Amino acid sequence: MDVERAKQGPFGAPIAHGFLTLSLLPVFFESSFEVRRSRMGVNYGLNKVRFTAPVPVGSRLRARMKLLACEPIEHEGLQMTWQVTVEREGADKPVCVAESLVRRYP
């Protein structure tokens, strides 16, 4: 990354790509809670994704997850819709808000 060039850009410093931030969602889920009585989880996709603020390189991030829906699906599974809000330490607004679809099977 060209730091000097990034300083001339709209954010004044190098920032992480939005999809890098989005790729952390499975890590946030795994480190937040334990799912029992499930042999398999599947990342089914995303409904909505917004990158609402830049993430300067070296930032510390955390996520808040809210279960919006939990519905039965075929093969005795469950589909959960989660609202995930990724926050940057010291920032006053989130850096990413997404609806993540996760399927779990017994």
N, C-alpha and C positions, 0 to 999 in steps of 0.2 A: 504494500500500500504506500502510496506517495503522500507522506504526512504534510509536506509543504503545499502540495496541490490541494489536499483536503482542507487545509486551513483557509484557502481562498474560496471554498464552496459555501453553500448556504448554511451549513451547520458549524463551520469554523474549526472542525477537527474530524478525524476519521470516525466513522460510525459503523456499527454492525449492520449487515444486510438484514432486512425484515424477515426473510425466510430462515435465517440463522436463528433469530429469536423464536420463530414459530416452531423450528425443529426441536426446541427445548421442551415443548409441551409434554411428551412422553416421560421425560425426566422429572418434571414437576409432579405428574400423576404418581409415578412410581415412588417418589420420596415423600408423598403427602399422606398416603393411607395404604392399608393392606386389604386386598380383596381375598376373601376365603371362599371355599367351595366353588371355585371356578378353575377349570383346567386350561382355559384359553381366553385371551383377550385379543380383540381385533380393532385396530384403528380404522374406522369405517369412513372417515372423511370429515369435512368441515362444511358448515352452513354459511357462516359469515366470518370474515377476517378483516380487521382494520389495524393498520399500523399508525397509531395516533400520536407518536412522538419518537424522535430519534434515540438511538442507544449508542452513546459514545463508547468507543473501544475501552475496555477495562471496567465497564459498569457492573454493578452487582444487581441481580434481578431476583424477583420472587413472584409467585403466582397465587392468586386466590381463585378457587374453583367453587362454582355453585351448580348443583344438580337442578336442571330445568325440567327434565322429563325422564321417565324410566318406563319403557314399554316392552311387553313380551314379544318375541320374534320366534321364527321357526327353530326347530331343534332344541326347544326348551331354553332358548337364550333370552337375553335382555339387551335392548338397545337404550343406551343412556345418552342424553344430550346435556353437555356441560357448558356453562359459560365460564371461560377462562380469562382472567384479567391479569396481564403481566405488568408488574410495576418495577420501576428503577429506583434504587435507593437514592433519596434526596430529591426526587422529582415530585412535582405536584399533580401530575396526571399520568395515567397508564401509558405504556409504550405499545401495547398490543391488546386488543380485545377480540376473542374468537369464540365461536360455538363449535365445540368438538364433539363428534359422534363416536361413541365407543360401544362395541358389542362384546358381551361376555357370554361364555358357554360353560355349562356344568361339566 
